[in-house]
Amino acid sequence: MRHRVLIADDHPMVRRSVATLLRDLLGEVEIVEAETLPEVLREVVDDDLALVVLDLSMPDGDPIDLVEAIRVHAPRLPLLVFTMHEDPALAVRLLRAGVDGYVSKTRPPDELAEAVQRLLAGRKYVGPELAEHIAGYLDTGRPAEPHELLSKREYQVMQGLGAGQTVSEIAARLHLSVKTVSTYRARLLEKMGMATNAQLVRYVVEHDLDR
């Protein structure tokens, strides 16, 4: 089976190294490269990809926003973050935003290879060392509130709805399309176990989240 994989990194040597690893690992693979966030989104929308290997340090945008935008257009596309950052708080935010795997560039190549194989098999991957740090970060002794499970954009949309804004008003404020905001609304209501805006408004007010 021939896989089509997007490598998104602003450093040519990193893209070349990852491409070499993928060819050695998968044999039949078509490599697509991107060095800017707009290029990534364009490839995701236009191409039939099997996997995205995504760096976080690209200079022209917010990677969390990019992950959320990819998820709007390609909700089931496997996303593997390959980064120098080992911050467990950031990893948690990205996992909540929709990434399927997270590997540090400081780890051995075998770990990246294992992550690629797992994601292509429909599974998820976080390295054992980072997984231990994430577990420690999440071990607060209390269950998470529903709004704490939302991504950045979902949280922003929730705040807008809670403040009485329409979907169109939220879209204008966040510089998003009405369709995209409607998608975030549906996702956040599902995550929070709610069916109506009225339930959401009551929750936002009760938890003082409307600012």
Wavefront OBJ file of the C-alpha trace (Angstrom):
o trace
v 0.000 0.000 0.000
v 1.421 3.375 -1.033
v 1.085 6.020 1.697
v 1.009 9.777 1.073
v 2.620 11.601 4.014
v 2.943 15.334 4.640
v 6.078 16.507 6.499
v 5.548 20.010 7.876
v 8.721 21.648 9.179
v 10.479 24.914 8.318
v 13.925 23.258 8.384
v 14.861 21.448 5.114
v 17.334 19.117 6.866
v 14.635 17.924 9.282
v 12.222 17.293 6.414
v 14.921 15.347 4.557
v 15.765 13.238 7.615
v 12.122 12.406 8.320
v 11.543 11.588 4.652
v 14.501 9.188 4.684
v 13.174 7.464 7.811
v 9.706 7.136 6.264
v 11.074 5.648 3.033
v 13.195 3.151 4.970
v 10.238 2.259 7.184
v 7.369 2.161 4.691
v 8.987 1.536 1.317
v 6.114 2.687 -0.878
v 5.575 6.252 0.332
v 4.923 9.571 -1.393
v 6.357 12.531 0.519
v 4.694 15.946 0.465
v 6.565 18.826 2.143
v 5.400 22.108 3.672
v 7.359 24.832 5.463
v 4.580 27.278 6.387
v 1.280 26.834 8.189
v -0.821 28.043 5.210
v 0.924 25.443 3.035
v 0.033 22.753 5.571
v -3.634 23.665 5.574
v -3.723 23.839 1.782
v -2.218 20.353 1.466
v -4.604 18.938 4.072
v -7.628 20.353 2.267
v -6.523 19.415 -1.252
v -4.678 16.110 -0.839
v -5.573 12.572 0.175
v -3.041 12.129 2.985
v -2.420 9.102 5.202
v -0.456 11.012 7.869
v 0.853 14.471 8.809
v 4.163 14.847 10.677
v 3.932 18.357 12.150
v 6.561 20.570 13.786
v 5.424 23.176 16.355
v 8.068 25.849 15.765
v 6.995 27.093 12.347
v 7.199 30.896 12.419
v 3.938 32.086 10.898
v 1.113 30.965 13.161
v -0.216 29.210 16.248
v 0.187 25.422 15.994
v -2.843 24.789 18.227
v -4.998 26.878 15.920
v -3.587 24.922 12.988
v -4.414 21.563 14.584
v -7.961 22.726 15.227
v -8.278 24.003 11.635
v -7.020 20.660 10.293
v -9.572 18.857 12.440
v -12.383 20.919 10.896
v -11.375 19.856 7.373
v -9.981 16.390 8.115
v -11.345 15.087 11.432
v -9.853 11.588 11.058
v -6.485 12.407 9.467
v -3.682 11.072 11.749
v -1.607 13.965 13.132
v 1.832 13.298 14.621
v 3.573 16.201 16.370
v 7.378 16.021 16.017
v 8.920 18.819 18.052
v 11.733 20.033 20.284
v 9.170 20.980 22.952
v 8.740 18.494 25.813
v 6.333 20.564 27.909
v 3.611 18.199 29.232
v 1.122 21.081 29.513
v 1.582 21.833 25.813
v 1.291 18.138 24.975
v -2.012 17.943 26.851
v -3.358 20.988 24.977
v -2.380 19.456 21.647
v -3.859 16.074 22.487
v -7.103 17.792 23.471
v -6.988 19.812 20.239
v -6.887 16.588 18.252
v -3.355 15.313 17.639
v -2.880 11.539 17.648
v 0.796 11.316 18.509
v 3.560 13.373 20.119
v 7.297 12.679 19.761
v 10.242 14.840 20.823
v 13.046 15.455 18.344
v 15.469 14.559 21.134
v 14.261 10.947 21.130
v 15.915 8.130 19.111
v 14.721 7.607 15.502
v 13.189 4.267 16.505
v 10.612 6.131 18.603
v 9.502 8.235 15.641
v 9.284 5.060 13.551
v 7.128 3.371 16.181
v 4.855 6.405 16.371
v 4.396 6.467 12.588
v 3.510 2.770 12.498
v 0.996 3.136 15.318
v -0.768 6.112 13.771
v -0.974 4.446 10.362
v -2.563 1.458 12.137
v -5.237 3.729 13.591
v -3.748 3.939 17.081
v -2.261 6.785 19.151
v 1.251 7.322 20.441
v 2.946 9.257 23.245
v 6.456 8.230 24.286
v 6.853 6.557 27.700
v 8.851 9.396 29.290
v 6.443 12.097 28.146
v 3.461 9.931 29.093
v 4.785 9.783 32.659
v 5.155 13.577 32.768
v 1.649 14.054 31.333
v 0.216 11.712 33.949
v 1.896 13.784 36.662
v 0.602 16.995 35.136
v -2.962 15.675 35.033
v -2.881 14.114 38.508
v -4.569 16.978 40.358
v -6.656 14.842 42.699
v -9.945 15.949 41.211
v -11.901 15.130 38.056
v -11.649 17.653 35.234
v -14.501 20.090 34.749
v -16.185 19.687 31.346
v -14.887 23.044 30.087
v -11.301 21.993 30.916
v -11.511 19.347 28.198
v -12.211 21.895 25.465
v -9.645 23.037 22.937
v -8.660 26.689 22.734
v -11.113 27.492 19.927
v -13.934 25.492 21.493
v -13.405 27.435 24.727
v -13.517 30.764 22.867
v -16.749 29.779 21.112
v -18.230 28.663 24.444
v -17.402 32.042 25.978
v -19.055 33.854 23.090
v -22.211 31.775 23.243
v -22.286 32.164 27.014
v -22.109 35.939 26.593
v -25.115 35.853 24.253
v -23.261 36.291 20.967
v -24.581 34.731 17.776
v -22.530 32.309 15.693
v -22.030 35.083 13.114
v -20.768 37.512 15.754
v -18.353 34.927 17.126
v -17.120 34.137 13.612
v -16.401 37.824 12.966
v -14.609 38.248 16.293
v -12.408 35.179 15.820
v -11.886 35.728 12.073
v -13.400 32.334 11.265
v -16.165 31.222 8.929
v -19.685 30.730 10.263
v -19.435 27.054 9.242
v -16.236 26.599 11.270
v -17.752 28.205 14.366
v -20.853 26.016 13.984
v -18.581 22.967 13.914
v -16.828 24.100 17.112
v -20.225 24.702 18.727
v -21.391 21.178 17.908
v -18.157 19.665 19.205
v -18.125 21.582 22.481
v -21.779 20.789 23.208
v -21.037 17.102 22.631
v -17.964 17.199 24.900
v -19.939 18.917 27.650
v -22.974 16.642 27.353
v -25.337 19.466 26.427
v -27.972 19.889 23.749
v -28.847 23.599 23.740
v -27.277 27.038 23.983
v -29.440 27.737 27.028
v -27.738 24.919 28.968
v -24.376 26.286 27.906
v -25.208 29.852 28.945
v -26.289 28.634 32.385
v -23.046 26.667 32.774
v -20.889 29.634 31.704
v -22.622 31.953 34.172
v -22.480 29.446 37.043
v -18.749 28.902 36.507
v -17.982 32.596 35.851
v -16.424 31.864 32.438
v -17.915 34.703 30.408
v -14.799 36.884 30.393
l 1 2 3 4 5 6 7 8 9 10 11 12 13 14 15 16 17 18 19 20 21 22 23 24 25 26 27 28 29 30 31 32 33 34 35 36 37 38 39 40 41 42 43 44 45 46 47 48 49 50 51 52 53 54 55 56 57 58 59 60 61 62 63 64 65 66 67 68 69 70 71 72 73 74 75 76 77 78 79 80 81 82 83 84 85 86 87 88 89 90 91 92 93 94 95 96 97 98 99 100 101 102 103 104 105 106 107 108 109 110 111 112 113 114 115 116 117 118 119 120 121 122 123 124 125 126 127 128 129 130 131 132 133 134 135 136 137 138 139 140 141 142 143 144 145 146 147 148 149 150 151 152 153 154 155 156 157 158 159 160 161 162 163 164 165 166 167 168 169 170 171 172 173 174 175 176 177 178 179 180 181 182 183 184 185 186 187 188 189 190 191 192 193 194 195 196 197 198 199 200 201 202 203 204 205 206 207 208 209 210 211
